[in-house]
Amino acid sequence: MSQIVSALLAVLVVVLIVLIGILLVKLRSLRVVALNAATKRDVDNLYSQIEAFESLHQELGFDRALPRLRGNNVSPDFLRELAQHVGRRRPQYVVECGSGATTLVLAKAMSKNGYGHIYSLDQDIDSANKTYRWLNEHGLTDWATVIYAEPIQYTLNGNNFIWYALSDLPNTAIDLLMINGPNSKAQKYARYPALFLLRARLTDHSAIIFNNTNRPDDAGTLALWAHDFPEFRFQKLRCEKGCAVGERVGPANSEVKMLTNTDTPAANKSVNAAAPRRAASTRGTT
């Protein structure tokens, strides 16, 4: 009897070993499939970014290298969306939240149009100085004003936000509002104040371009805007890190008085290490 039990146990052990072996082979196959799929997605995305990068150079005619566009930096496909929007819509005045490579591309696109001006808000003086140097290197200092906008507190709908000071932003109408800052890690819904504070300056034909909408916090900001500002409709575009374009589809609320584009760029202040708390700017009549 004991011999039969031993034999059965041995058979059971062998069966278990075989089943475990089969299971391991299946798991390895699934892992390989998953890795292959992930690799394919990465390769496809990399190709798309290279394609967008080449398109920027060809369409805008850059003759110098662009800043680094991988990692946490803005992606080439988003920059291409910006450039194409400026080419199609030909805005006169652009206000940008967060300076950088986006400022460079916007300035280059507007120089190709032959008119327009960008006001770029940045709450970091080093970042503002770096953007100014890029503009200077590319010969685009007549097309953009980079403003060091000290972060200050606002109370909106009973909630406190830290956002850019607007004291050095000229009171021009805005045809394009580009959202790429401030850093959303600073606070929840860090970019929400942009539309709340600037919508009175947006023209009837204005547009809003929002970067990084794949991030939950920025996606939440878009959802809040859709609720609080129904006169704008946002459409998500296919970008590596997510982006959306908002356009006015209805009249502004009665208390919002919109501006018209009659102002000229204000006299600019200079960005340099010797003036760390002044509005950083390029030289700029257009």
C-alpha positions in Angstrom: 0.0 0.0 0.0 2.8 2.4 0.9 4.5 1.7 -2.4 1.4 2.6 -4.3 1.1 5.9 -2.3 4.7 6.7 -2.9 4.3 6.0 -6.6 1.2 8.3 -6.8 3.1 11.0 -5.0 6.0 10.7 -7.4 3.6 11.0 -10.3 1.9 14.0 -8.8 5.3 15.7 -8.2 6.2 15.0 -11.8 2.9 16.4 -13.1 3.3 19.5 -10.9 6.8 20.1 -12.2 5.6 19.7 -15.8 2.7 22.2 -15.1 5.0 24.7 -13.5 7.4 24.4 -16.4 4.5 25.0 -18.9 3.3 28.0 -16.8 6.8 29.5 -16.7 7.1 29.1 -20.5 3.7 30.8 -21.0 4.6 33.6 -18.6 7.9 34.1 -20.4 6.1 34.2 -23.8 3.6 36.8 -22.4 6.5 38.9 -21.1 8.3 38.8 -24.4 5.1 39.8 -26.2 4.5 42.7 -23.7 8.1 43.8 -24.1 7.9 43.7 -27.8 4.7 45.7 -27.8 6.2 48.3 -25.5 9.3 48.4 -27.6 7.2 48.9 -30.7 5.3 51.8 -29.1 8.6 53.4 -28.0 10.0 53.0 -31.5 6.9 54.4 -33.1 6.8 57.3 -30.8 10.5 58.1 -31.3 10.0 58.1 -35.0 7.0 60.4 -34.6 9.1 62.8 -32.6 12.0 62.7 -35.1 9.5 63.4 -37.9 8.1 66.4 -36.0 11.6 67.7 -35.2 12.6 67.5 -38.9 9.3 69.2 -39.9 10.0 72.1 -37.5 13.4 72.7 -39.1 12.1 72.5 -42.7 8.9 74.5 -42.2 10.4 77.3 -40.0 13.9 77.3 -41.5 16.0 77.1 -38.3 19.7 77.4 -39.1 20.8 76.7 -35.5 20.2 73.8 -33.2 17.0 73.8 -31.1 17.3 73.2 -27.3 17.0 69.7 -26.0 13.5 68.4 -26.5 13.4 65.1 -24.6 12.9 64.1 -21.0 10.8 66.6 -19.1 11.2 69.2 -21.8 8.5 70.0 -24.4 8.1 67.5 -27.1 8.7 68.1 -30.9 5.2 67.2 -31.8 3.7 69.8 -29.5 6.1 72.4 -31.0 4.9 71.5 -34.5 1.3 72.0 -33.4 2.3 75.5 -32.1 4.1 76.4 -35.4 1.2 75.1 -37.6 -1.4 77.0 -35.5 0.5 80.3 -35.8 0.9 79.7 -39.5 -2.8 79.0 -40.0 -4.3 81.6 -37.6 -1.6 84.3 -37.8 -2.2 85.8 -34.3 -1.0 89.3 -33.7 -0.4 89.0 -29.9 0.5 85.8 -28.1 0.8 85.4 -24.3 2.7 82.4 -23.1 2.7 81.0 -19.6 6.2 79.4 -19.2 9.1 80.4 -21.4 11.5 78.0 -23.2 11.7 76.2 -26.5 8.1 77.1 -27.1 9.0 80.8 -27.1 11.7 80.2 -29.7 9.3 78.3 -32.0 6.5 80.9 -31.6 8.9 83.7 -32.3 10.3 81.9 -35.4 6.7 81.2 -36.7 5.7 84.8 -36.2 8.8 86.1 -37.9 7.9 83.9 -40.9 4.4 85.5 -40.9 6.0 88.9 -40.9 4.2 90.4 -37.9 3.1 89.7 -34.3 4.6 89.7 -30.8 4.9 87.2 -28.0 4.8 88.0 -24.3 6.2 85.1 -22.3 5.7 84.9 -18.5 8.3 83.1 -16.5 8.5 82.9 -12.7 12.1 81.7 -12.7 14.7 84.3 -13.5 17.3 81.7 -14.7 14.8 80.2 -17.1 13.9 83.7 -18.4 17.5 84.5 -19.0 18.1 81.3 -20.8 15.2 81.8 -23.1 16.4 85.3 -23.8 19.8 83.9 -24.8 18.2 81.4 -27.1 16.2 84.1 -28.8 19.3 86.3 -29.2 21.3 83.4 -30.7 18.6 82.8 -33.2 18.2 86.4 -34.1 14.6 86.5 -32.8 14.8 89.3 -30.2 12.4 91.6 -32.1 9.6 89.1 -31.9 9.3 88.2 -28.2 9.4 89.7 -24.7 10.3 87.4 -21.9 8.9 88.7 -18.7 10.1 87.7 -15.3 6.8 87.5 -13.5 7.3 87.0 -9.8 4.9 84.4 -8.3 2.3 86.0 -6.2 -0.9 84.8 -4.4 -4.3 85.1 -6.0 -7.7 84.2 -4.4 -10.1 82.8 -7.0 -13.5 81.4 -6.1 -12.4 81.2 -2.5 -9.2 79.2 -3.4 -5.6 80.4 -3.1 -3.3 80.1 -6.0 0.4 81.0 -6.6 0.6 82.4 -10.1 2.5 84.9 -12.3 2.4 88.6 -11.4 0.8 90.5 -14.3 2.1 94.0 -13.5 4.6 94.0 -16.4 2.3 92.4 -19.0 1.1 95.0 -21.4 -2.6 95.5 -21.6 -2.9 94.1 -25.1 -5.6 91.9 -26.5 -4.6 88.2 -26.8 -5.1 86.2 -29.9 -3.3 83.1 -28.6 -2.9 82.0 -25.0 -0.3 79.2 -24.7 -0.2 77.3 -21.4 3.1 75.5 -20.6 3.5 76.7 -17.0 3.7 77.2 -14.1 5.1 73.9 -12.9 2.1 71.8 -11.9 4.2 70.2 -9.1 4.0 73.5 -7.1 0.3 73.1 -6.2 -2.9 71.4 -7.3 -4.4 72.9 -10.5 -1.4 75.3 -10.8 -2.4 76.3 -14.3 -6.1 77.0 -13.6 -5.7 80.8 -12.9 -4.5 81.4 -16.5 -8.0 81.5 -18.1 -9.6 83.0 -15.0 -7.2 86.0 -15.0 -6.6 86.5 -18.7 -9.9 85.7 -20.4 -11.0 89.3 -20.4 -8.1 90.0 -22.7 -8.9 87.2 -25.2 -10.3 88.3 -28.5 -13.4 86.9 -30.2 -11.2 84.8 -32.5 -8.7 83.8 -29.8 -7.4 80.3 -29.1 -5.9 78.5 -26.1 -3.2 75.8 -26.5 -2.6 73.7 -23.4 0.5 71.4 -23.1 0.9 68.2 -20.9 -2.8 67.3 -20.7 -1.9 63.6 -20.1 -1.0 64.6 -16.5 -3.9 64.1 -14.1 -3.6 67.6 -12.6 -3.6 69.3 -15.9 -6.4 67.1 -17.2 -8.3 68.2 -14.1 -7.7 71.9 -15.0 -9.2 71.3 -18.4 -12.2 69.8 -16.8 -12.6 72.8 -14.5 -12.3 75.2 -17.4 -14.9 73.3 -19.4 -17.3 73.8 -16.4 -16.3 77.4 -15.5 -15.8 78.8 -18.9 -18.4 77.3 -21.3 -17.7 79.9 -23.9 -14.6 77.8 -24.8 -14.6 74.4 -26.2 -11.5 72.2 -25.9 -10.4 69.5 -28.3 -7.6 67.1 -27.4 -4.9 66.5 -30.0 -2.5 63.6 -30.4 0.7 64.7 -28.8 3.3 62.6 -26.9 2.5 64.3 -23.5 -1.0 65.3 -24.4 -2.2 68.7 -25.6 -5.5 70.5 -26.3 -6.7 73.5 -28.2 -9.6 75.6 -27.0 -11.6 78.0 -29.2 -14.3 80.4 -28.3 -17.7 79.0 -29.3 -20.0 81.5 -27.6 -20.0 85.0 -26.1 -18.2 85.8 -22.9 -20.1 86.4 -19.8 -21.5 89.9 -19.6 -19.0 91.0 -16.9 -16.1 90.2 -19.2 -15.0 93.2 -21.4 -12.8 92.0 -24.2 -10.0 94.1 -25.7 -9.2 94.7 -29.3 -5.8 94.6 -30.9 -5.0 98.3 -31.1 -2.0 98.5 -28.7 1.6 98.3 -29.7 4.3 96.5 -27.7 5.4 98.4 -24.7 8.9 99.6 -24.2 10.9 96.6 -23.0 13.1 96.0 -20.1 16.2 93.8 -20.3 16.8 90.3 -19.0 20.2 89.8 -17.5 21.8 88.7 -14.3 22.2 92.2 -13.1 18.5 92.8 -12.9 17.1 89.6 -11.4 13.8 91.1 -10.3 12.9 93.1 -13.4 10.7 92.2 -16.3 12.9 90.1 -18.6 12.5 91.0 -22.2 13.9 91.2 -25.6 13.9 94.3 -27.5 10.7 94.4 -29.3 8.7 96.5 -31.7 7.3 94.6 -34.6 
